[in-house]
Amino acid sequence: MSPEFVTVPARPRLRLATAWLAGCSGCHMALLDLHLELIALAAHADLVASAALCDAKEYPDRVDLCLVEGAVASEENRQFARRIRERTALVVALGDCAIHTNITGLRHRCRNGLGQTAIEAAAGGREGLDPPLPKLLPMVLPLEAVIAVDASLPGCPPSADRIGNLLRRWWQQQPLIPPDGPPQRFG
Amino acid sequence: MTMERRLVIEPLTRIEGHARITIHRDRQGLVQEARLQVLERRGFEQFCLGRPFTEMPALTARICGICPVSHQLAAAAAGDQLLALEPPPAARRLRSLLALAQIIQSHALAFFHLSSPDLLLGWETPPERRHLFGLIAAEPELARAGIRLRQFGQDAIEAVAGQSIHGAWAVPGGGLHSLRVDGRDRIRDALPQARLDARFGLERYKQVLDRGGLADLEAIVSLKSLFLGLVGPEGQWCVQGGALRLIEADGRLQADQRPAGDYGQLLAEAEEPWSLMTFPYVRALGYPRGLYRVGPLARLNVCNQIGTAWAASELAEYRQRNGRIVLNAFASHQARLVEIVACLEAIEQLLEDPELLDPLVRHRASLNRLEAVGMGEAPRGTLFHHYRVNPDGLLEHVNLLVATGQNNLAMNRTITALARHHLDGLGTASIPEALLNRIEAGIRAFDPCLSCATHAAGQMALQVQLFDADGSLLAERRR
C-alpha cells in the first residue's frame, strides 16, 4: 500500500457515490479489486450512494465525486444521470460502456430494437397495480451525450490500479486524469 | 390508519442488478403477493444472432462482471461441441481452476461484502452504516478476511486468464495459453492465508447461528422445491464437466446423470407480464408446480459427498444443523462458506496435478456440428448456453438459461412469505426501514445476478393470463 493512501486529510470527509446504469457491474468489480486499499479509501471518504454496495435509496445532495458505470439505455437511466449531474461536483464516466456504449450498444444491431416484445406491451401488471417497467431508449447513449462529464476512465473494465490512481488524485485535489499521464486505452 | 395497497422497495440494494419489489396488499392490509420486478433488458440473445460463435466467450463474459468466467466457460464448452472435440487435459484443468476461483471470489463478495452487514451487524443497523465500509469499521478483521478471500479468487483468475475481470482466455477447443510456473506458485503461496480467512469467516458465522441467528425466520423461508445441479459420476459435488441431477424436496431423484443437451427436456420457461425475467420450471411438473432452485443450496442438496477432507467435515456439520435436504433459503449463506472451503481444497489438489502446466492447451478443428449446449456451475447455479449456427458458424439461435432466472419463482415465493410475516396488517406509517430491508434480505439470500438474468424476453410459445383477486380473467395474451 502506498503511503499517501493512509494519510487522512484534515478537511471534511469526502462524499463518494457510485452509480450503475446499463452495464455488467464489471467496473464496480474493478473498484472492489482495490482489495485492502478499500480500507484506506474508507479513511478518506464516505460512501453515500451505491445501489450495488449500500442501502441509500435516494441519490443524495452534495456528492463530491460519482463513478458512473454503464451506458444510458432507458428513460430511467437518463433521468438518473441528470439527477447525478445536479447533485455531484465531479462526475466520472467509468469504463467503455459509459464512454461509448460498448457492448450495451450492440443492441442497435437488432432490427426491431428490444422494446417491442409482448412482455413490454403487457407491462403494467395486475389491474395496473405494478409500477411500469422502464422504457428503453431507441438508441443507447454514451453518458456524455446526456450530461457533462468531468473525466473519463476507459477500459472494459478499467484496471483497479487506474481507478485507485484517480481516487488518490481526487483526495489530493489534483486533476483527476494527469495531463502528462500514460495514454488511455479502450477495451 | 393509512393502508397503502401497494408498497414499492426501489431500488433493491446490495444486489447485482436493477430491480424492485412490489408488495400488493388487500383492504385489510394483508399481503397478497410480493413480486420481484427486474428493470433491465440487455438483449444478448438477440444481438449475438448473426455473429460467429467464436466470439461468444468474449461477448458473453460481458453479461456479468461478477461471473464473467462462467459465461466464458459455458460459451467455450458449447464451442467445443460445435467443433466436435474435447480440449486437452491441461485446458480442462485450467477451466476447472477458473471456475473454482470464481466461485470463491463471488461467494466472498456475496457473503462478506453484501450480506454480512445484515447477518453480522444486524437488521436494525442504520443504512448509513449497513454496508462493507460499516463492516470495516465494526469488524475490521472479518472485513479484511472477506476482502482477502475475494482477492484470492480474483488473483487466481488473473494468473490463468491474464485479467481478473473479462480476461480473454477460454476459447472453443481449450484456452489461449498455458499456465506459467510462477502463476501457479503465486496461487499456491496465497492458499494458506485464504484457508485461514475462510476458517475465520466460518467460525464467526457459526457463532451467529449458535446464538439463534436467523432461526426465527427458518420456517418462513423454508420452501418446498426441486433442486438442480451438476454432479460427478459418483454423485459428488462438481462445478465443471459433470452431469445434471434433479431431486425433489424429499431427496428423491427426478433425473440423474443427464447431459447438457437434455436441458430442454427437463426444463421449460414461463413468463409473467410484470417481469422482464422468465420463470423456468421443471417441465414434467408444469408451471408453477415445477418450482426448482439452483445454486449453493441446491449443489449441496444434490451431491452425495464433497471429495476433500475439510469441506466434507463442514458439509457434515452443515447437514447436521440444517438437515440432509435443506429447504431454508437463508442456509445459502452457510452453504456459500462451505463451498468456499471445497473450492480452496479442489484448487490445492489441481495445483499438484502435473498435467496442469502442460503447454498443449488448445485443440483445433473446423465446424463439425450445428447445435450445441454448453453448461457449468456458475457461483449462483447451473448455467446453460444453447447455440445453433449455420454452416458458416454464424449464430442463428441463442438461448441463455442462467442461474438467477432459474431461481425466479423461488425468490418471489420467498419475498411473499417474508412480506406476509413482517407486514400483514401494519399501517404504512408503522413500517420501519429495517423491516423492508428484511424483505430485501430474502432476495439477497439468493445472491441474484440480474445482469445475467435479463438477456431476452422469451423465445418459447407463450400464454399469459391475468387474473384479479377474485380469480376472474382480466386479460390474456398468446404468442
HADDOCK unambig.tbl for C-alpha pairs under 7 A between the chains (distance, minus, plus):
assign (segid A and resid 24 and name CA) (segid B and resid 62 and name CA) 6.16 0.50 0.50
assign (segid A and resid 24 and name CA) (segid B and resid 63 and name CA) 5.60 0.50 0.50
assign (segid A and resid 24 and name CA) (segid B and resid 64 and name CA) 4.56 0.50 0.50
assign (segid A and resid 24 and name CA) (segid B and resid 65 and name CA) 5.21 0.50 0.50
assign (segid A and resid 24 and name CA) (segid B and resid 451 and name CA) 5.90 0.50 0.50
assign (segid A and resid 25 and name CA) (segid B and resid 64 and name CA) 6.37 0.50 0.50
assign (segid A and resid 25 and name CA) (segid B and resid 65 and name CA) 4.83 0.50 0.50
assign (segid A and resid 25 and name CA) (segid B and resid 66 and name CA) 6.97 0.50 0.50
assign (segid A and resid 26 and name CA) (segid B and resid 64 and name CA) 6.62 0.50 0.50
assign (segid A and resid 26 and name CA) (segid B and resid 65 and name CA) 3.49 0.50 0.50
assign (segid A and resid 26 and name CA) (segid B and resid 66 and name CA) 6.54 0.50 0.50
assign (segid A and resid 26 and name CA) (segid B and resid 165 and name CA) 6.61 0.50 0.50
assign (segid A and resid 29 and name CA) (segid B and resid 65 and name CA) 6.39 0.50 0.50
assign (segid A and resid 29 and name CA) (segid B and resid 66 and name CA) 6.74 0.50 0.50
assign (segid A and resid 35 and name CA) (segid B and resid 147 and name CA) 5.72 0.50 0.50
assign (segid A and resid 35 and name CA) (segid B and resid 148 and name CA) 6.91 0.50 0.50
assign (segid A and resid 35 and name CA) (segid B and resid 151 and name CA) 6.40 0.50 0.50
assign (segid A and resid 36 and name CA) (segid B and resid 144 and name CA) 6.88 0.50 0.50
assign (segid A and resid 36 and name CA) (segid B and resid 147 and name CA) 6.55 0.50 0.50
assign (segid A and resid 39 and name CA) (segid B and resid 136 and name CA) 6.94 0.50 0.50
assign (segid A and resid 42 and name CA) (segid B and resid 133 and name CA) 6.33 0.50 0.50
assign (segid A and resid 51 and name CA) (segid B and resid 13 and name CA) 4.66 0.50 0.50
assign (segid A and resid 51 and name CA) (segid B and resid 14 and name CA) 6.07 0.50 0.50
assign (segid A and resid 52 and name CA) (segid B and resid 13 and name CA) 5.79 0.50 0.50
assign (segid A and resid 52 and name CA) (segid B and resid 14 and name CA) 4.70 0.50 0.50
assign (segid A and resid 52 and name CA) (segid B and resid 15 and name CA) 5.67 0.50 0.50
assign (segid A and resid 52 and name CA) (segid B and resid 16 and name CA) 6.11 0.50 0.50
assign (segid A and resid 53 and name CA) (segid B and resid 13 and name CA) 6.92 0.50 0.50
assign (segid A and resid 53 and name CA) (segid B and resid 14 and name CA) 4.81 0.50 0.50
assign (segid A and resid 53 and name CA) (segid B and resid 114 and name CA) 6.64 0.50 0.50
assign (segid A and resid 53 and name CA) (segid B and resid 131 and name CA) 6.52 0.50 0.50
assign (segid A and resid 54 and name CA) (segid B and resid 13 and name CA) 6.24 0.50 0.50
assign (segid A and resid 54 and name CA) (segid B and resid 14 and name CA) 5.66 0.50 0.50
assign (segid A and resid 54 and name CA) (segid B and resid 130 and name CA) 6.95 0.50 0.50
assign (segid A and resid 54 and name CA) (segid B and resid 131 and name CA) 5.22 0.50 0.50
assign (segid A and resid 55 and name CA) (segid B and resid 13 and name CA) 5.37 0.50 0.50
assign (segid A and resid 55 and name CA) (segid B and resid 14 and name CA) 6.76 0.50 0.50
assign (segid A and resid 55 and name CA) (segid B and resid 127 and name CA) 5.56 0.50 0.50
assign (segid A and resid 56 and name CA) (segid B and resid 127 and name CA) 6.77 0.50 0.50
assign (segid A and resid 57 and name CA) (segid B and resid 10 and name CA) 6.76 0.50 0.50
assign (segid A and resid 57 and name CA) (segid B and resid 11 and name CA) 6.18 0.50 0.50
assign (segid A and resid 104 and name CA) (segid B and resid 42 and name CA) 6.74 0.50 0.50
assign (segid A and resid 106 and name CA) (segid B and resid 47 and name CA) 6.26 0.50 0.50
assign (segid A and resid 107 and name CA) (segid B and resid 43 and name CA) 6.43 0.50 0.50
assign (segid A and resid 107 and name CA) (segid B and resid 47 and name CA) 5.35 0.50 0.50
assign (segid A and resid 109 and name CA) (segid B and resid 47 and name CA) 5.99 0.50 0.50
assign (segid A and resid 110 and name CA) (segid B and resid 46 and name CA) 6.55 0.50 0.50
assign (segid A and resid 110 and name CA) (segid B and resid 47 and name CA) 5.68 0.50 0.50
assign (segid A and resid 114 and name CA) (segid B and resid 43 and name CA) 6.77 0.50 0.50
assign (segid A and resid 119 and name CA) (segid B and resid 273 and name CA) 5.32 0.50 0.50
assign (segid A and resid 119 and name CA) (segid B and resid 457 and name CA) 6.98 0.50 0.50
assign (segid A and resid 122 and name CA) (segid B and resid 273 and name CA) 5.51 0.50 0.50
assign (segid A and resid 123 and name CA) (segid B and resid 273 and name CA) 5.41 0.50 0.50
assign (segid A and resid 123 and name CA) (segid B and resid 274 and name CA) 5.30 0.50 0.50
assign (segid A and resid 124 and name CA) (segid B and resid 274 and name CA) 6.28 0.50 0.50
assign (segid A and resid 125 and name CA) (segid B and resid 273 and name CA) 5.89 0.50 0.50
assign (segid A and resid 125 and name CA) (segid B and resid 274 and name CA) 4.89 0.50 0.50
assign (segid A and resid 126 and name CA) (segid B and resid 466 and name CA) 6.45 0.50 0.50
assign (segid A and resid 126 and name CA) (segid B and resid 468 and name CA) 6.68 0.50 0.50
assign (segid A and resid 130 and name CA) (segid B and resid 22 and name CA) 6.74 0.50 0.50
assign (segid A and resid 133 and name CA) (segid B and resid 39 and name CA) 6.12 0.50 0.50
assign (segid A and resid 134 and name CA) (segid B and resid 39 and name CA) 6.40 0.50 0.50
